[in-house]
Structure formats: C-alpha cells, structure tokens
Amino acid sequence: MVTRSKGAPHAIAPDVYRAIADPTRRAILDRLRAGPVHVNALAADFSQSRPAISKHLLVLRTARLVRERRCGRERRYSLEPERLRDVAEWLEEYRAFWQSSLSRLKRHLEGETGGKG
C-alpha cells in the first residue's frame, strides 16, 4: 500500500508496477492507445515472437490494464487505463516536489549571484 502525503491511504496494486516496468509492455500500452487491435496485428508491431507478446499481454491482463475480447477465433485487446490513473496521481506528487525543489534552488542561486554583483 502506498500512503499519500495528504494522509489518505492510496492502494496501488504491485502487479500494475510490475506490468509497466517492462519496456515492451509499455510499448503495447502505447499501441493500444490508438484503439483495440487483434493480437496478430499487435504482435506484428514487435520483433518478439507471438508467444512472447502473449505472455506480456497476460501480465497486462492480470494487472487489469488491458481487456481481452474474443471475436470468434480472434482475440482483440483494448486499453483499460483506469488503473494507470493511480500511478499518475502518485507520480504527480513527485513532479510537484521536484518543481518546488528546483524553484527553491533557482531562488537560492539567484540570491547568491545577486549579492556578489
């Protein structure tokens, strides 16, 4: 469980982090932003084998970041971005932290150079 700085507990399932840790899985998520795609078309976008892409898709499905829909013998995958919202909110707190830190550093450095001139 991740605790937000505002004091409210904010759970992000570890499988989401595991899923987005791999560059191929992030590329799959990026590809699915354009819309649903059949697994064969998706696999064709990558140099890895179809079984390797299927394993990546399993990790993404387990993390509930993609949805699989069967159309006859074909499998069609689509993005389920809701679980990424928690990660984005968590990361936003760090972006705000670094922005504030860099602003303080800038003021400090400007104060040093302003006093010596």
Buried (B, 14 or more C-beta within 10 A) or exposed (E): EBEEEEEEEBEBBEBBEEBBEEEBBBEBBEBBEEEBBEBEEBBEEBEEEEEEBBBBBEBBBBBBBBBEEEEEEEBBBEBBEEBBEBBEEBEEEEEEEEEEEEEEEEEEEEEEEEEEE
